[in-house]
Structure formats: C-alpha cells, structure tokens
C-alpha cells in the first residue's frame, strides 16, 4: 500500500482538508503532462491495462471519492471494477455506481464506469436482505 494525498474539489467555495487514501501497490500513478490538465483528478494504471481516475469531490456538503475506471477497448467487467474498488477505495468502504437518467448522462469515454464512496456517513440504507445477502 502507498499513501496518496488528494486535494478536495469543492464548487461551493468552502475549503476541506486534504484526504489520504491507501492505494494498493499494483496501481502506478501516471505523472505525464497530459494528466495534469485534469487536476485534481489523479490517474493510475495497472499492468492489465485498466486505468483509473481518482478525485475527492464535495456533493451535498460531504466529501466523496470519485473513481472512474476504463480500458481503451472495452468496459471493465464486474470483477475488474470490484478489484479496482478494493485496491483504491478499500475493502472496508462501501461504493455505489450511479446510472443517471438519460438526459443527465454525459459520456466522455465510451468504456468508462464510475464508482462513488462517501468519506463519512453516506446515508444509504443497509440493502442486505434476510440472511445478510445482497
């Protein structure tokens, strides 16, 4: 694991303390000039070609990790997305995928999926049914 510091992106004008994430060492940070135009998103890649953009953004007054995962030629599978979530967001945190209404969807990459993780109380219910399954 390596500790990576993130500036928190807020459009409200409020400032938030930097966040630190422990990222699995299989992820290598990209530090070329092309990635700088997307700051404060930090970009990582893995040996299998999976790329991940990671930022910490404020939504409704709470800091959220935003994880974008893509391959150049196909959409990540469930197992690949789960592996990225565990390696970057962590196994102990809950993450959600949002499928927006059609008119709110903006695709800037044809093979990208997004996960969000609240760094506090996310307000989501426990969706497990009887027997603890989901």
Backbone as a printed PyTorch tensor [residue, N CA C, xyz], in Angstrom:
tensor([[[  0.8350,  -1.1870,   0.0000],
         [  0.0000,   0.0000,   0.0000],
         [  0.8770,   1.2460,   0.0000]],

        [[  0.3790,   2.2540,  -0.7010],
         [  1.0600,   3.5470,  -0.6780],
         [  0.0270,   4.6140,  -0.3510]],

        [[  0.4310,   5.6020,   0.3920],
         [ -0.4670,   6.6810,   0.7910],
         [ -0.4110,   7.7880,  -0.2470]],

        [[ -1.5890,   8.1710,  -0.7440],
         [ -1.6920,   9.2170,  -1.7540],
         [ -2.5560,  10.3410,  -1.1880]],

        [[ -2.0680,  11.5820,  -1.2870],
         [ -2.7960,  12.7470,  -0.7830],
         [ -3.6440,  13.3470,  -1.9010]],

        [[ -4.8840,  13.6760,  -1.5750],
         [ -5.8120,  14.2600,  -2.5330],
         [ -6.2910,  15.6140,  -2.0490]],

        [[ -6.2800,  16.5940,  -2.9480],
         [ -6.9480,  17.8690,  -2.6930],
         [ -8.4370,  17.6330,  -2.8990]],

        [[ -9.2650,  18.2490,  -2.1020],
         [-10.7110,  18.0810,  -2.2230],
         [-11.2560,  19.1550,  -3.1450]],

        [[-11.9910,  18.7170,  -4.1710],
         [-12.5890,  19.6240,  -5.1560],
         [-13.9640,  20.0440,  -4.6630]],

        [[-14.1490,  21.3480,  -4.4580],
         [-15.4290,  21.8650,  -3.9910],
         [-15.8090,  23.0780,  -4.8290]],

        [[-17.0240,  23.0640,  -5.3430],
         [-17.5130,  24.2050,  -6.1170],
         [-18.2200,  25.2330,  -5.2500]],

        [[-18.3120,  24.9730,  -3.9440],
         [-19.0590,  25.8580,  -3.0530],
         [-18.2260,  27.0200,  -2.5160]],

        [[-16.9170,  26.9580,  -2.7150],
         [-16.0540,  27.9900,  -2.1570],
         [-15.5310,  27.6180,  -0.7740]],

        [[-16.1240,  26.6030,  -0.1480],
         [-15.6380,  26.1350,   1.1500],
         [-14.3720,  25.3220,   0.9470]],

        [[-13.5050,  25.3320,   1.9440],
         [-12.3020,  24.5150,   1.8700],
         [-12.4540,  23.2960,   2.7700]],

        [[-11.8810,  22.2080,   2.3460],
         [-11.9310,  20.9460,   3.0720],
         [-10.5090,  20.4360,   3.2380]],

        [[-10.2400,  19.7140,   4.3140],
         [ -8.8800,  19.1850,   4.4900],
         [ -8.5540,  18.1550,   3.4100]],

        [[ -7.2750,  18.0910,   3.0640],
         [ -6.8310,  17.0660,   2.1250],
         [ -7.2120,  15.6910,   2.6650]],

        [[ -7.4240,  14.7540,   1.7620],
         [ -7.7400,  13.3780,   2.1310],
         [ -6.5720,  12.4880,   1.7450]],

        [[ -6.3530,  11.4310,   2.4980],
         [ -5.2930,  10.4810,   2.2190],
         [ -5.9230,   9.1180,   1.9940]],

        [[ -5.5920,   8.4920,   0.8650],
         [ -6.0740,   7.1500,   0.5710],
         [ -4.8920,   6.1970,   0.5320]],

        [[ -5.0980,   5.0000,   1.0510],
         [ -4.0910,   3.9420,   0.9780],
         [ -4.4020,   3.1160,  -0.2670]],

        [[ -3.5700,   3.2480,  -1.3000],
         [ -3.8160,   2.6020,  -2.5860],
         [ -2.8870,   1.4110,  -2.7440]],

        [[ -3.4680,   0.3080,  -3.2190],
         [ -2.7130,  -0.9290,  -3.4310],
         [ -1.5210,  -0.6580,  -4.3590]],

        [[ -0.4010,  -1.3050,  -4.0680],
         [  0.8300,  -1.0530,  -4.8230],
         [  0.7780,  -1.5680,  -6.2630]],

        [[ -0.2720,  -2.3170,  -6.6580],
         [ -0.3970,  -2.7500,  -8.0510],
         [ -0.7810,  -1.5850,  -8.9660]],

        [[ -1.2110,  -0.4660,  -8.3790],
         [ -1.5830,   0.7230,  -9.1410],
         [ -0.3990,   1.6790,  -9.2190]],

        [[ -0.0680,   2.1330, -10.4290],
         [  1.0560,   3.0350, -10.6590],
         [  0.4910,   4.4020, -11.0430]],

        [[  0.9570,   5.4400, -10.3650],
         [  0.4520,   6.7800, -10.6690],
         [  1.0580,   7.2930, -11.9620]],

        [[  0.2000,   7.8480, -12.8240],
         [  0.6340,   8.4630, -14.0740],
         [  0.9890,   9.9080, -13.7740]],

        [[  2.1560,  10.3360, -14.2120],
         [  2.5800,  11.7030, -13.9170],
         [  3.0290,  12.4320, -15.1740]],

        [[  2.4310,  12.1010, -16.3280],
         [  2.8270,  12.7870, -17.5430],
         [  2.0610,  14.1010, -17.6890]],

        [[  2.4600,  14.9050, -18.6320],
         [  1.8650,  16.2250, -18.8280],
         [  0.3780,  16.1460, -19.1790]],

        [[ -0.0220,  15.1180, -19.9160],
         [ -1.4200,  15.0080, -20.3500],
         [ -2.3710,  14.8710, -19.1650]],

        [[ -1.9310,  14.2360, -18.0870],
         [ -2.8250,  14.0380, -16.9470],
         [ -2.9930,  15.3070, -16.1140]],

        [[ -2.0800,  16.2530, -16.2230],
         [ -2.1470,  17.4730, -15.4050],
         [ -3.3520,  18.3440, -15.7400]],

        [[ -3.8530,  18.2670, -16.9740],
         [ -4.9850,  19.1170, -17.3470],
         [ -6.2610,  18.7060, -16.6350]],

        [[ -6.2830,  17.5200, -16.0550],
         [ -7.4680,  17.0370, -15.3540],
         [ -7.3980,  17.2530, -13.8430]],

        [[ -6.3700,  17.9170, -13.3170],
         [ -6.2270,  18.1280, -11.8850],
         [ -7.5160,  18.7040, -11.3340]],

        [[ -8.0210,  18.2830, -10.1950],
         [ -7.3830,  17.4730,  -9.1630],
         [ -7.5780,  15.9670,  -9.3010]],

        [[ -7.9510,  15.4990, -10.4990],
         [ -8.0430,  14.0500, -10.6960],
         [ -6.6260,  13.4950, -10.8080]],

        [[ -6.3420,  12.4390, -10.0400],
         [ -5.0680,  11.7360, -10.1730],
         [ -5.3270,  10.4640, -10.9690]],

        [[ -4.4080,  10.1380, -11.8520],
         [ -4.5790,   8.9970, -12.7470],
         [ -3.6050,   7.8830, -12.4010]],

        [[ -4.1150,   6.6560, -12.4720],
         [ -3.3400,   5.4630, -12.1620],
         [ -3.5880,   4.4300, -13.2480]],

        [[ -2.6620,   3.4820, -13.3740],
         [ -2.8860,   2.3570, -14.2780],
         [ -2.3670,   1.0940, -13.6140]],

        [[ -2.8350,  -0.0170, -14.1210],
         [ -2.4530,  -1.3310, -13.6180],
         [ -1.8620,  -2.1240, -14.7770]],

        [[ -1.0920,  -3.1510, -14.4890],
         [ -0.3980,  -3.9300, -15.5120],
         [ -1.3370,  -4.5170, -16.5650]],

        [[ -2.5890,  -4.7940, -16.2020],
         [ -3.5320,  -5.3780, -17.1720],
         [ -4.1530,  -4.3340, -18.0870]],

        [[ -3.7560,  -3.0600, -17.9560],
         [ -4.2460,  -2.0040, -18.8300],
         [ -5.4050,  -1.1970, -18.2680]],

        [[ -5.9310,  -1.5920, -17.1040],
         [ -7.0240,  -0.8330, -16.5050],
         [ -6.4940,   0.5140, -16.0240]],

        [[ -7.1980,   1.5870, -16.3770],
         [ -6.8410,   2.9330, -15.9410],
         [ -7.8820,   3.4210, -14.9590]],

        [[ -7.4440,   4.2390, -14.0170],
         [ -8.3530,   4.7620, -13.0020],
         [ -8.0600,   6.2340, -12.7680]],

        [[ -9.1110,   7.0310, -12.8350],
         [ -9.0420,   8.4300, -12.4390],
         [ -9.6720,   8.5490, -11.0680]],

        [[ -8.9840,   9.1980, -10.1330],
         [ -9.4710,   9.2760,  -8.7600],
         [ -9.4580,  10.7400,  -8.3110]],

        [[-10.5770,  11.1640,  -7.7420],
         [-10.6440,  12.5020,  -7.1600],
         [-11.4970,  12.4350,  -5.9050]],

        [[-11.4080,  13.4760,  -5.1010],
         [-12.2820,  13.6220,  -3.9410],
         [-13.0650,  14.9030,  -4.1700]],

        [[-14.3890,  14.7720,  -4.2430],
         [-15.2840,  15.8760,  -4.5850],
         [-16.3160,  16.0490,  -3.4810]],

        [[-16.8360,  17.2470,  -3.3590],
         [-17.8710,  17.5130,  -2.3660],
         [-19.2340,  17.5170,  -3.0600]],

        [[-20.1460,  16.7040,  -2.5420],
         [-21.5290,  16.6470,  -3.0120],
         [-22.4340,  16.7440,  -1.7920]],

        [[-23.3650,  17.6810,  -1.8020],
         [-24.2770,  17.9070,  -0.6770],
         [-23.5310,  18.0790,   0.6410]],

        [[-22.3910,  18.7580,   0.5840],
         [-21.6300,  19.0740,   1.7880],
         [-20.7740,  17.9470,   2.3350]],

        [[-20.6810,  16.8280,   1.6170],
         [-19.8880,  15.6880,   2.0810],
         [-18.8080,  15.3500,   1.0570]],

        [[-17.5890,  14.9930,   1.5170],
         [-16.5530,  14.5800,   0.5700],
         [-16.7950,  13.1460,   0.0800]],

        [[-16.7120,  12.9580,  -1.2300],
         [-16.9000,  11.6620,  -1.8780],
         [-15.6910,  11.3460,  -2.7510]],

        [[-15.2380,  10.0980,  -2.6980],
         [-14.2500,   9.6170,  -3.6570],
         [-14.9990,   9.3450,  -4.9520]],

        [[-14.4440,   9.8140,  -6.0700],
         [-14.9950,   9.5140,  -7.3970],
         [-13.9350,   8.6980,  -8.1270]],

        [[-14.2660,   7.4510,  -8.4310],
         [-13.3570,   6.5290,  -9.1120],
         [-13.8980,   6.2310, -10.4930]],

        [[-13.1440,   6.5820, -11.5240],
         [-13.5060,   6.2910, -12.9150],
         [-12.5540,   5.2310, -13.4260]],

        [[-13.0880,   4.1330, -13.9730],
         [-12.2580,   3.0240, -14.4490],
         [-12.5610,   2.7280, -15.9100]],

        [[-11.5130,   2.5200, -16.6910],
         [-11.7220,   2.2220, -18.1080],
         [-10.5540,   1.4490, -18.7040]],

        [[-10.8720,   0.7660, -19.7680],
         [ -9.8870,   0.1950, -20.6810],
         [-10.0180,   0.9680, -21.9860]],

        [[ -9.0140,   0.9360, -22.8190],
         [ -9.1040,   1.6510, -24.0950],
         [-10.0680,   0.9820, -25.0570]],

        [[-10.2820,  -0.3400, -24.9180],
         [-11.0680,  -1.0540, -25.9250],
         [-12.2920,  -1.8100, -25.4040]],

        [[-12.5350,  -1.7910, -24.1080],
         [-13.7320,  -2.4560, -23.5740],
         [-14.0580,  -1.9320, -22.1780]],

        [[-15.3030,  -2.1470, -21.7750],
         [-15.7640,  -1.7410, -20.4500],
         [-15.2500,  -2.7460, -19.4200]],

        [[-14.7910,  -2.2850, -18.2610],
         [-14.3540,  -3.2300, -17.2260],
         [-15.4950,  -4.1620, -16.7970]],

        [[-15.1320,  -5.4060, -16.5090],
         [-16.1110,  -6.3740, -16.0040],
         [-16.4200,  -6.0690, -14.5370]],

        [[-17.4230,  -6.7540, -14.0110],
         [-17.7520,  -6.5920, -12.5880],
         [-16.5380,  -6.9130, -11.7260]],

        [[-15.8650,  -8.0280, -12.0050],
         [-14.7080,  -8.4300, -11.1960],
         [-13.5760,  -7.4110, -11.2920]],

        [[-13.3610,  -6.8360, -12.4680],
         [-12.3140,  -5.8270, -12.6320],
         [-12.6680,  -4.5430, -11.8880]],

        [[-13.9410,  -4.1390, -11.9560],
         [-14.3760,  -2.9450, -11.2310],
         [-14.2860,  -3.1660,  -9.7210]],

        [[-14.6790,  -4.3460,  -9.2790],
         [-14.5930,  -4.6870,  -7.8550],
         [-13.1310,  -4.6570,  -7.3900]],

        [[-12.2410,  -5.1970,  -8.1870],
         [-10.8190,  -5.2000,  -7.8500],
         [-10.2710,  -3.7720,  -7.7570]],

        [[-10.6960,  -2.9100,  -8.6730],
         [-10.2630,  -1.5040,  -8.6210],
         [-10.8110,  -0.8310,  -7.3710]],

        [[-12.0750,  -1.0910,  -7.0560],
         [-12.6870,  -0.5240,  -5.8500],
         [-11.9070,  -0.9390,  -4.6080]],

        [[-11.5830,  -2.2280,  -4.5150],
         [-10.8570,  -2.7120,  -3.3370],
         [ -9.4400,  -2.1700,  -3.2810]],

        [[ -8.7850,  -2.0130,  -4.4270],
         [ -7.3970,  -1.5430,  -4.4540],
         [ -7.2400,  -0.0470,  -4.2560]],

        [[ -8.2830,   0.7220,  -4.5720],
         [ -8.1760,   2.1800,  -4.4880],
         [ -9.0650,   2.7540,  -3.3880]],

        [[-10.3170,   2.3790,  -3.3650],
         [-11.2350,   2.8860,  -2.3350],
         [-11.0680,   2.1000,  -1.0410]],

        [[-10.8510,   0.8010,  -1.1590],
         [-10.6470,  -0.0520,   0.0110],
         [-11.7610,  -1.0760,   0.1800]],

        [[-11.4060,  -2.1910,   0.7710],
         [-12.3810,  -3.2680,   1.0110],
         [-13.4040,  -2.8850,   2.0690]],

        [[-13.0040,  -2.0350,   3.0250],
         [-13.8560,  -1.7190,   4.1690],
         [-14.8670,  -0.6120,   3.8770]],

        [[-14.7660,   0.0190,   2.7080],
         [-15.6850,   1.1070,   2.3720],
         [-16.7370,   0.6460,   1.3740]],

        [[-17.9150,   1.2480,   1.4740],
         [-19.0000,   0.9950,   0.5400],
         [-18.8560,   1.9530,  -0.6390]],

        [[-19.0860,   1.4490,  -1.8500],
         [-19.0810,   2.2940,  -3.0400],
         [-20.3580,   2.0330,  -3.8220]],

        [[-20.8120,   3.0550,  -4.5190],
         [-22.0230,   2.9140,  -5.3140],
         [-21.7390,   3.3180,  -6.7570]],

        [[-22.4840,   2.6990,  -7.6700],
         [-22.4480,   3.0840,  -9.0740],
         [-23.7600,   3.7970,  -9.3610]],

        [[-23.6690,   4.9400, -10.0040],
         [-24.8670,   5.7040, -10.3320],
         [-25.1530,   5.5370, -11.8200]],

        [[-26.3730,   5.1230, -12.1340],
         [-26.8280,   5.0700, -13.5140],
         [-27.8140,   6.2290, -13.6800]],

        [[-27.3420,   7.3340, -14.2500],
         [-28.1700,   8.5430, -14.2900],
         [-29.3230,   8.4320, -15.2820]],

        [[-30.2530,   9.3610, -15.1360],
         [-31.3130,   9.4830, -16.1390],
         [-30.6430,   9.7820, -17.4810]],

        [[-31.2870,   9.3670, -18.5580],
         [-30.7020,   9.5280, -19.8970],
         [-30.2850,  10.9660, -20.1770]],

        [[-31.1110,  11.9320, -19.7940],
         [-30.7950,  13.3320, -20.1000],
         [-29.6840,  13.9010, -19.2200]],

        [[-29.3030,  13.2090, -18.1500],
         [-28.2190,  13.6620, -17.2830],
         [-26.8980,  12.9610, -17.5800]],

        [[-26.9270,  11.9760, -18.4540],
         [-25.7280,  11.1930, -18.7500],
         [-24.8250,  11.9440, -19.7220]],

        [[-23.5420,  12.0320, -19.3940],
         [-22.5480,  12.6450, -20.2620],
         [-21.4000,  11.6520, -20.3970]],

        [[-21.2230,  11.1200, -21.5840],
         [-20.1330,  10.1760, -21.8300],
         [-18.9540,  10.9090, -22.4540]],

        [[-17.8260,  10.9080, -21.7550],
         [-16.6160,  11.4610, -22.3590],
         [-15.6320,  10.3510, -22.7160]],

        [[-15.9720,   9.1120, -22.3330],
         [-15.1640,   7.9460, -22.6830],
         [-16.1210,   6.7780, -22.8970]],

        [[-16.0190,   6.0690, -24.0040],
         [-17.0000,   5.0180, -24.3160],
         [-16.8950,   3.7540, -23.4580]],

        [[-15.8100,   3.5960, -22.7020],
         [-15.6170,   2.3480, -21.9510],
         [-15.3700,   2.6030, -20.4700]],

        [[-15.9970,   3.6350, -19.9150],
         [-15.7110,   4.0570, -18.5400],
         [-16.8940,   3.8040, -17.6080]],

        [[-16.5860,   3.3150, -16.4120],
         [-17.5710,   3.1370, -15.3490],
         [-17.1210,   3.9670, -14.1480]],

        [[-18.0900,   4.4140, -13.3350],
         [-17.8010,   5.2970, -12.2120],
         [-18.3410,   4.7220, -10.9090]],

        [[-17.5400,   4.8390,  -9.8610],
         [-17.9650,   4.4970,  -8.5070],
         [-17.7930,   5.7210,  -7.6290]],

        [[-18.6590,   5.8310,  -6.6210],
         [-18.5840,   6.9190,  -5.6540],
         [-18.5980,   6.3330,  -4.2490]],

        [[-17.8150,   6.9330,  -3.3590],
         [-17.7190,   6.4670,  -1.9770],
         [-17.7010,   7.6840,  -1.0600]],

        [[-18.6740,   7.7660,  -0.1580],
         [-18.7340,   8.8710,   0.7790],
         [-17.7030,   8.6640,   1.8860]],

        [[-16.9540,   9.7180,   2.1880],
         [-15.9570,   9.6600,   3.2630],
         [-16.5860,  10.1410,   4.5620]],

        [[-17.6440,   9.5370,   4.9390],
         [-18.4060,   9.8730,   6.1370],
         [-19.6810,   9.0650,   6.0820]],

        [[-20.7000,   9.5470,   6.7420],
         [-21.9850,   8.8550,   6.7080],
         [-22.6190,   9.0570,   5.3440]],

        [[-22.7550,   7.9780,   4.5670],
         [-23.2940,   8.1100,   3.2200],
         [-24.8180,   8.1600,   3.1870]],

        [[-25.4630,   7.8640,   4.2950],
         [-26.9090,   7.9410,   4.3460],
         [-27.6340,   6.8220,   3.6240]],

        [[-26.8910,   5.8810,   3.0760],
         [-27.5260,   4.7720,   2.3710],
         [-28.0100,   3.7260,   3.3680]],

        [[-29.1520,   3.1120,   3.0910],
         [-29.6250,   2.0490,   3.9790],
         [-28.7910,   0.7870,   3.7990]],

        [[-28.9400,  -0.1370,   4.7120],
         [-28.3140,  -1.4520,   4.5730],
         [-29.2470,  -2.2800,   3.6750]],

        [[-28.8090,  -2.5420,   2.4590],
         [-29.6520,  -3.2110,   1.4800],
         [-29.6650,  -4.7370,   1.5960]],

        [[-28.9180,  -5.2750,   2.5500],
         [-28.8980,  -6.7330,   2.6840],
         [-30.2740,  -7.2360,   3.1370]],

        [[-30.6720,  -8.3480,   2.5650],
         [-31.9490,  -8.9470,   2.9410],
         [-31.7780,  -9.9010,   4.0980]],

        [[-32.8220, -10.6700,   4.3650],
         [-32.7400, -11.6750,   5.4230],
         [-31.6130, -12.6390,   5.0840]],

        [[-30.8560, -13.0060,   6.0540],
         [-29.7120, -13.8740,   5.8430],
         [-28.4490, -13.1210,   5.4720]],

        [[-28.5360, -11.7910,   5.3720],
         [-27.3480, -10.9820,   5.1190],
         [-26.8560, -11.0060,   3.6950]],

        [[-27.7040, -11.3890,   2.7390],
         [-27.2630, -11.4600,   1.3520],
         [-27.6390, -10.1970,   0.5900]],

        [[-26.9090,  -9.9670,  -0.4640],
         [-27.1960,  -8.8390,  -1.3550],
         [-26.9580,  -9.2970,  -2.7640]]])
